[in-house]
Amino acid sequence: MTQFVPLEGVAHVERLDGPRADRHAAPALLVEVPHGADRRAHYDALRTRMRGALPEDLHVFFHVNTDVGAWDYGRRVAERVIAARPDRSALLVRCLIPRTFVDANRLEDAAESAGMTAGVAPYVLDADDVALLLSLHRAYVALIDRAYEHVCGAGGFALTPHTYGPRTMGIAKIDDEIVHALRAAHEPDAWSRWPVRPEIDLITRTAEGELLAPEGMPESLITAYRALGHEAVEGGAYTMHPSTQAHRYATRHRGQVLCLEIRRDLLVERYTPFDEMHVLPERADRFATPIATEIDRWLTTRAR
């Protein structure tokens, strides 16, 4: 485990061991949260290190676009998977780099396209700031490369949990006017016109329809969530895009990775898109339960 330690300003790392786990063995589960920097303190910590000009009130974009709740339900999945078999362990990695500046789930040179944000945000122009962001991005990716190989390379499973906002806003591009565009998009008349997103969206296939998640898992999850009264779909808003790190890992470890989005308004006490939000533990657990059940089933079958 010495190769997996927290990196200040880059990643929170922890290992959960069941009471009968072999603490020297590779964990059965990796939970990787690439958009885990969801607290205002995460934003402020990096913003104070940057020297170049940035859009005014950029924290508004941070709050709207951060994956509040992904860490909470992802960690709860790990706890449930271990509770099902106390001889298991899980490795948890939470990225601490706000995607407002650089997206740890993108290739570093990725450009904005097909609804996917860029690697380095286009409004970051200062050369020293860009160098800082790329150094953080590379440190995180190097850590995650090792984590996927350590867990999935040994036959384990990886979960990449995300959350998204409740509506798809018609914002053409991310640029210096993003804060103004977001405020306009959230005006009541405009907000009511944006399409409502599915409550759960499983990101399991490429744009060409190739399945990268385990066979049968998407269907089982859709059935389980619908039994709880939730709308679940596969590929409703996103597919596995080649500009993402998730695509790279899911392709490398085909059939061992699950990526999904949950609407964050269903996880929080009150949906306040321009401010920090509080996740309710019982809601995180509710959405984690079907995922943990499916991962437990997959791991149990794999061990036979």
N, C-alpha and C positions, 0 to 999 in steps of 0.2 A: 504493500500500500504506500510505501515511501515515494513512489513515482506519482502519486495522486494526492497532492497537498493544495490547500487554498493558495490562490495567487491574488495578492492585494490589488484591488481595482479591476480585476479580470474575472475571477471565478471563485465562488464558494464551492467547496468540495467536502463531501462527507460520505462515510460508509456506514450503512446500517447492517448489523449482524443479528440474525436470529439466535436464540439461546443455545442452539445445538450446531451453529454454523462453524465451519472450518475457517478461521480468520486469515489463513494463509492462502486459501483457494480463491480463484477468480469468482467474482460475484455472478449470480444468475441473472441479474437485472441491472441495466444502466438506465437511469432517468436523466436525460439531458435537456435542459431548459435554456435554449439559446437567447430567448428574449426575457430572461429572468430579472433584469434590472427594472423593477416596476415600482420602486419607491422614489419619492422626490429626492431623498438623500443620495440615491445612486446618480441621478441627473446632476445634482449640484456638485457632487464630488468631482465629476469629470469636467463639467462646465468651467469650474474655477481653474482647471489646468490648461485651458485653451485660451489663446491670446488674440486670435483674429476676430473680426466682426461677424456676428451671426444675426439672424432675424430677431426682431424684438419680440419678447414674450414667447420664445421658442419652447418654454416649458409646457405651453398649451398643447403643442404637437406631441411632446413626450407623453403627456397624460392620455391623450386620445389614442395614441398608437402603441402603448406599451401593453404587454400581455399579462395584465393583472389576473391573478388566479392560477396561472399555469404552474407556477412553483407549488402552490398549495395543493392542487389536486394531483399533480405528479408525485409529490412526496407521499401523499396519502395512498396512492397506488402502490408505491414501494412498501409501505407499512403493511398493507393488506396482503400483498404477495408473500411477505415474510411470515405474517401471522398464519397463512394457510399451510406453510411448511417451515417450521422453526430452524431447519438446517440450512436455510437460504441466507444469502447476503445481497445487498443492493449498493451500487455506487451511484451517488447523486451529484450532479454538477449543475450549478446555477450560474449562468453568465451574469456578470455585474456591469457590463458595458452597455450603456443605453443605445438602443438602435437608432435613436434620434441623430446620433453622430456617425456611427458605423455599425453595420448589421452583421453580427457574428454568424447568422444563418445564410449569408451570401458569400460567394466567391469574392475575394477582395476587390477585383477589378470589374465586378458585375455592374452593368448599367441598368437604369430604370427601364423596364419593359414589361408588357403584358400584365400590368397590374402589380408587378413586383418592384419593390423599392431597390435602389442601388446599394452597392457595398458601402462606400463612403458617401455621405449625404452631399448633394450637389451644392449646397450653400456653404459648405466648409471649403474655404479657398486658401487660407493661410498655409503655407508650405510646412511650417513647423507643426501646426495642428494636424495636418494630413499625416505627417510622419509619426506623430504620437498615436493617432488612431490606428494606423496600420500596424504599429508595433504591438498594440493591445490585441488587435484582431488576430495577428499571427500567433501570439502567445496562447490565446484561447483555442485556436484551431489546432495547434500542436498538442495541447492537452487533450482535446476531444479525439483527435486521431488516435492517441494512445489508449484512451478510454474505450473507444469502440473496438479496437483490436483486442484489448484485454478482456472485455466481456463477450462480445459477439464472436471474436476469434476463437474463444474457448467454448462456443456453442450456446451462449446466453442470448438474452433478448434485450432490445433497446426501445425505450419509449421517448418520443419527442413531443411533449405537450405544449399546446399554444392556446391562446384565447384571442377572439376578435370582437369588434364592436357589433352592435345589433343591426346596423344597416350599412348597405353598400353606398357610399357617398360618391357622387359624380365629380370627383376632383381629378382634373386632367393630368396634373403632374405635381411633383414635389419640387418647390423652388423657394425663392425668398419671400413669396407671398403666401406660403402655406398656412400661416396662422390666420391671416385675413380670410383665406378660403375656408378654413375649418369653422371659423366663427359664423360665416355666412351660411355654411352648410347645416349648421345646428340651429339656425333660426326656425321657429316652429313651422312656418309655411313650407320652407325647404325640407326640413327634417321629415315631415309627414309624407313627402313624395318619394323618398329614397326606398328602394326595395329592402324588405326585412330578410336577414340572413337566416339560414337553418340554425337550429339550436346546437346541433353537433354536426360537424363536417369532417369526414374521414379522408385524409389526404394519403391515398394508398396507391394511386396509379399515375403513370406518366401521361402526357398529353395524347399519346398514341394508344392509351388504354392498357398498357402493360402493368400488371399487378406486381408491386414490390413488397407489400405486406404479406403475412401468411395466408395461404389459401383458406377461405371460409371465415376468417376473422372479421372482415368488414360486415358480412351478412349477419353473423352472430351478434355483433355489437349493435347493429341497426335494430335487430329484433329485441335485444335487451333494453335498449333505451326507449323504444316505442312501448314496451311493457310498463315502463315507468312514466309514460305519458309525455315523452319528449320526442321532438322531431329530429331524426338522424338521417343523414344522407352520405353518399360516397361521392366525393369530387364535386360538391355543389358550388363552391366558390373558387377552389384551387385544385390544381394537380401538382404532382411532383415536378417542379421546374428545374431544369439543368443549371440554373444560376444559383441554386441553393446548396448549402452543405448537406441538408437532409437528403437531397437526391443522391449526392455522392455516397453517403453512408448506406442508404437503403439499397443502392445498386451494388455496392461492394458486399453488403451482407444481406443479400436478397432473401426475403421470407423471414427475417429476424428483427424487423424494425416496424414500429407503428407510429405514425404521425397524425395528429388530429387537432382540430380547432373546436373550442367550446365558447359559446357566446358569453362574454364576461358579465353582461348584465344579469345573467342567471346565477352567478357565483357571488356577487357582492351584495352588501347590505343595502346600498343605494347607488344607482348608476349616476355618477357625476363626472362626465367625460373630461372636464377641464381641471379636475382636482384629483388628489390621491383618493383611492377607494379602499374599502375594507372588505375582505373576503370572509364570508361566514363559514366556519369549519364544517357545519353540517351539510352545507351545499357542496363544498369541495368533496366531502365523503360520498355524497349521493352520486355525483358524476364520476368519481373514481371507481366505484364498486364494479360496474360492468367491465371496465378496462382491466382491473385486477383479476376478475374472474376469468377473463379470456387469457391473460398472460399466465396465470396459474395453470390453466388447462394446457396451454402450449408447452410450458416448462415440464409439466408432469408427463405429458406424452413424449417429449424429447428425451426424458430421463429413462424411459422404459427400454 
